[in-house]
């Protein structure tokens, strides 16, 4: 695994935390996610003719991934409406690799090493600490939505990892995926709310910029998945959990930095142990 891949994936983790914070910062979560998808749609539809389609072998994965990503955004939107950013983000990102490992253990007869088991225990401790702080147990609905988000992340991570390898071209796969997914979301928004969701120019600029960042970060991850093991890429990307914890503590003022960053750090350590086991 080259140094370039390491830094690209670490940067993708930071970008992911930033665009999620931008989405959380807008009071109307429905409008913020609509704007995210509008920013993505504009870039993808303009660039799609120049990029082209992936190979036909990738089409089944694209269809499945669009459904997974739409579900992921719905769950994430629900989590941000009901829970702190420094809770919902680490919980969602931390539960995903744990679920992938447990599913492999149950359905694929895989075996976990002592390091993998230690990783699972560490993730559970970190997530429990995040859920319990700042009256978190009173925000059970938000935590439940964050857990559902993690399930969607686990599914689309596997689907896209297989899809980008079937396509043999990360850019074509990623642009096609985002063009379809964002279009599906926007069609649903317009059908349900017509023009009533538009929040104004300033908020629109923030939301659309976040959408462009989200696409750039995920394309970087897809690029890395062609050049490094999926588990390693996933582990490095989830360092974004620490950035999200800092943003929650400093920008959103959700609590003391130490009480937020320490359990988030446990989640990251657990993810690394589990992914590299």
N, C-alpha and C positions, 0 to 999 in steps of 0.2 A: 504494500500500500504506500503510494508516494506521498511526499510531504504536501504536494499541491492538493491532492484529494482530501487530506486531513484538514487543511485550512479552509477549503471550499465547504466542507460539511460543517465545520465549526461555525463558519460565517452564516451558513443556512440556518443553524440553530438560533443564532442571534436575530436574523431577519424574521424568522418565524415568531419569536417572542414579541418583536416590535410590531408586526402587523396585527397580531392578536390583541396587543395593548391598544392599538389604534381602533380596532373594532369595539373593544370594551369601552373606550373613552366616549363614544357616541351614546347618548342616553337612550335613543330609540334603537334597540338591537335589530329590529326588523329592517329598518332603513339602512343601518350600517352594513349588514350582510348583503342587502340588495346592491349597495354601492360598491362593495368589494367585488361582486360578480360583474357589475357593469364595467369597472376598470379592467378586469381580466378579459371580458368579452371584446372590448374595443381593441386591445392589443392583439389578441389571438385572431380575431377575424381579419384584421389588417395584415398580420404576418402570415396567416395560414397559406395563402396562395404562393408565397415565396418559400415556405418550409416544405409543404407537401404532406401527403398521408403516410402513415407507417405501413409496414407490410400487413397483408391480410390476416396473418396468423395472430396479430395483436387485437383484431376487432372484438372477439369475445371478451377479452380482458377489459377493453375500453368500455363496453356496454356495462359490464359488472361494476367497473370502477366509477362510472358516472353515478350509478345508484348509491354506491358506498359514500361518495363524496357529498352528495346531496343530503344523505342521512347524517353524515358527520357534521355538516354545517347547521342542520336543524337542531341536533343535540347540543352543539357548542353554543348556539344562540340561546337555547334554554338555560344552559349552565351559567352563561354570563349575565343573564337576567336575574338569577337567583342567588349567586354566590360570588365571593370575592375573586378577583383575578388571580391572586397569589394562592388561592385554594384550588379553583376549578382547573386552571392550566396544568399545574404539576400532577394533580390527580388523574386527569385525562391522559396526559403523556406517559405517566408512570404505569398505569394499569395495562396499557396496550402490549408492551413486550411480555409482561407477566402472563397475560391471557394467551398469547401466541405459544409460550412455553408450556403452559398447562394443557392447552389443546393438543400440542404434539405429544405430551405425556399420555393423555387419555385416548386420543383417536388414532395416533400414529405409532403407538407403542415405543415412543422415544424414552430415553433415560436421562435424568438430570445428574450431573456431577455434584460433588459437595459444594463447589463454587456456585453452581446454578441454584442450588437450594439456598445457599447463603444470600444470593442476589434476591430471590423471591422474598425471603424473610426481611431483608433490608428495605425493599420496596414497600412491603406491607406496613412496617414500622413507620416509615416516612409518610405514607399516605394517611395512616391513622392519626399521626401527630398533626398533619395539616387539617384533617377533617375536624379534629377535636378543638383546635385553637380558635380563639375569638368567637366563641359561641357557635362553632361550626356544626355541632350536633343539632343545633336549632335550624340549620340550613340544609336539612336532609334532602329536600327537593333538589336544591342546586347540586349537591354532591351526587345524587342519583343521576342527574343529567350529565355530570362530568364523567361518571362511570360509563354511561351509555356512549358518550363521545369516545372514550377509550376503546370500547368494543369496535366501533366503526373504524377507528384508526388502525387497530390490529388487522381488520379485514382488508382495508384498502392498501395497507403496507405490503401484504403478501400478494394481493392481486396485481398491484403496480410493479412490484419487483419481478414478477413473472411476465407481465405484459411488456415492460421495457426491454426485457431480454428477448422476447419473441419478436419485437419490432426491430431490434438491432439499431435503433436510433432514438436516443433520449429526447431530442428536440422535437422530432415529428410526433412521437407518442405523447409528450407532455403538452404540446400546443393543441393537438387534436382533443386530448382529454379535457383541457380547460375550456376550449371553445364550446364543446358539447355541454359540459357540466354547467358553465356559467349561463349558457343560453337556456337550458332547462329551468334553471332557477329564475331567470328574468321573465320567462314566459309565465311561470307561476305567479310571480309578483304582479305583473301587469294584469293578468286574468283576475286576480283577487282584489287588487287595490287601485287599478288604473293609475292615475297620476297622484293619488293621495299619499304615496309613500315618500315623495321627493322632499328632503329636509332643508334645502337651501344651498347656496353656492359654497359657503365655507365648509360645511359638514360634508358636502358632496366631494370636495377636493380631498379631504382627509380620507374618506372612505374609499374613493377610487385609487388613491395613492397606496393605501393598504392592500388593495387587490393586486396591483402591479407587483408590490413587494412579495406577496404570497406566491404569485406565479414564479417569480424569479428564484425564490428560495426553493421551491419544489422542483423546478427544472435542474437546479444545482444538485439536489439529492438524486434525481433520476440519472443525471450524468455520472455521479459517483457510484451508483449501483451497477453501472456497466464496468467499473474499474476496481471494485473492492467487494468483499463479502457483505451480504445484506445485514448480518448481525452487527458487524463493525460500523457500517454506515449509520444504522439505527442508533447505536450507542453514542456515537459522536454527536449526532444531530440532537439528541435529547439533552445535551448540555444547555439547550435553550430553556430548560426548566429553571436553572439558576438565574438566567437573565430575567425570566418572568417573575421570579420571587423578588428580585431586586426592584423591578419596575413596580410591582404591587406594593412593596414597602415604602419606596421613596416617592414615586409619582402619585399613586392612588392613596397613599397614607393608610394602608390597611393594617398596620401594626408595626411592632419593633422589628428591625432588620434581622436580628439574631433569631428571633422566634419564628421567622418565616424562612430564612435562608438555610438554617440548620436542617429542618426536616426535608426541605427541597433538595439539599445536598445529599441526604440519605437516599432519596429517590434516584438521583443521578448515579450514585455509587452502586445501588442495586441494579439499575439498568445496565451499567457497564459490566458488572459481574455476570449478570444473566446473559447478556449478548455475546460475551467473549468466553463463556463456559464451554 
